[in-house]
Amino acid sequence: MTESPDHLRVDRWLWSVRIYKTRSQATDGCQGGHVRVNGRPAKPATPVRVGDRVVARVGREWVLEVTALIDKRVGAPEAAQCYIDHSPPPPPKEEAPPSLLRDRATGRPTKRDRRTIDRLRGR
C-alpha cells in the first residue's frame, strides 16, 4: 500500500477532481490569477493540504474545501468525495439578460436596431 502525500500541487489537484478538463488548463488558470488557496493567489506549484480552502473561477466561482488528496484523475463520484463544495448557488435563469442574437441574413442593424441593442445592454 502506498502512503498518501501530505501536500500536492494545486494545478494537479484541481485537474484530478475534475474542476478543469486538462492539467494545462489548470496551470493556465493558476497563472491567470483565477485560483486562490486560503485567500492568497496561487501559482501552479502552490501546495494544497487537507483542510485548505481553494477558490477557482471556471465559468462560475467554485469554493472548495480539500478533504482528500489525489494525484490521478478519477471518476466524478470519486472526485466529489475529495472536496466539500461551499460554492454559492448559480443565479436563477430568470436573471439572465435577454438574448441579443439577431437572425442570420437580416443584414446590418439599422440605427434604430443599434439603439435598441444599446438600451438592452445598459449603455
C-alpha positions in Angstrom: 0.0 0.0 0.0 1.3 3.4 -0.9 1.4 6.3 1.6 -0.7 9.3 0.6 1.3 12.6 0.3 0.8 15.4 2.9 0.6 18.0 0.1 0.0 18.2 -3.6 0.3 20.9 -6.4 -2.8 22.9 -6.7 -3.0 22.6 -10.5 -2.7 18.8 -10.3 -5.4 18.6 -7.6 -7.8 20.8 -9.5 -7.3 18.6 -12.6 -7.7 15.4 -10.7 -11.0 16.4 -9.0 -12.4 17.5 -12.4 -12.7 21.2 -11.9 -10.5 21.8 -15.0 -10.7 19.5 -18.1 -6.9 19.4 -18.6 -3.9 19.9 -16.4 -2.6 22.6 -18.8 -5.9 24.5 -18.3 -5.5 24.2 -14.5 -2.0 25.6 -14.9 -3.2 28.5 -17.1 -6.0 29.2 -14.6 -3.4 29.5 -11.8 -1.1 31.7 -13.8 -4.0 33.9 -14.9 -5.0 34.6 -11.3 -8.2 32.6 -11.3 -7.2 30.3 -8.4 -6.7 31.2 -4.7 -5.6 29.0 -1.9 -6.6 30.1 1.6 -7.3 33.6 0.3 -3.9 34.0 -1.4 -3.3 33.9 -5.2 -1.9 30.5 -6.2 0.8 29.6 -8.6 0.6 26.2 -10.2 3.1 24.7 -7.8 1.4 26.1 -4.6 1.0 23.2 -2.2 -2.5 22.1 -1.2 -3.2 20.2 2.1 -6.2 18.6 3.6 -8.3 21.4 5.2 -7.3 24.1 2.8 -9.9 26.3 1.0 -9.4 26.6 -2.8 -11.4 29.2 -4.8 -11.3 28.7 -8.6 -13.2 30.7 -11.2 -14.1 28.3 -14.1 -17.3 29.5 -15.7 -18.5 30.2 -12.2 -16.8 30.5 -8.8 -16.0 27.2 -7.1 -15.3 27.4 -3.3 -13.9 24.0 -2.3 -12.6 22.6 1.0 -10.0 19.9 0.5 -10.9 16.6 2.2 -8.6 14.2 0.4 -5.5 14.5 -1.9 -5.5 12.6 -5.1 -2.9 13.0 -7.9 -4.6 10.8 -10.5 -7.8 11.8 -12.4 -10.7 9.7 -11.2 -14.4 9.3 -11.9 -16.8 12.1 -11.0 -18.4 10.3 -8.0 -15.0 9.5 -6.5 -13.7 13.0 -7.2 -16.7 14.6 -5.4 -15.6 12.8 -2.2 -12.3 14.7 -2.2 -13.8 18.1 -1.5 -16.7 19.8 0.2 -18.4 22.3 -2.1 -19.1 25.7 -0.4 -19.9 27.4 -3.7 -22.8 29.9 -3.9 -25.7 28.5 -6.0 -25.7 29.6 -9.6 -28.1 32.6 -10.4 -31.6 31.6 -11.5 -32.3 31.6 -15.2 -34.8 34.5 -15.0 -31.9 36.9 -14.1 -30.1 36.2 -17.3 -30.2 39.2 -19.7 -32.3 38.8 -22.8 -30.7 37.3 -25.9 -29.1 39.8 -28.2 -28.7 37.4 -31.1 -30.1 38.5 -34.5 -31.4 36.3 -37.2 -28.9 35.4 -39.8 -29.2 37.0 -43.2 -31.1 40.0 -41.8 -28.2 42.3 -42.8 -26.5 45.1 -40.9 -28.5 46.5 -38.0 -30.2 49.9 -38.7 -29.7 52.9 -36.5 -32.9 52.1 -34.7 -31.8 48.4 -34.1 -28.4 49.7 -32.7 -30.2 52.0 -30.3 -32.4 49.1 -29.1 -29.4 46.9 -28.6 -27.5 49.6 -26.7 -30.6 50.1 -24.5 -30.8 46.4 -23.7 -27.1 46.3 -22.9 -27.5 49.2 -20.5 -25.3 51.7 -22.3 
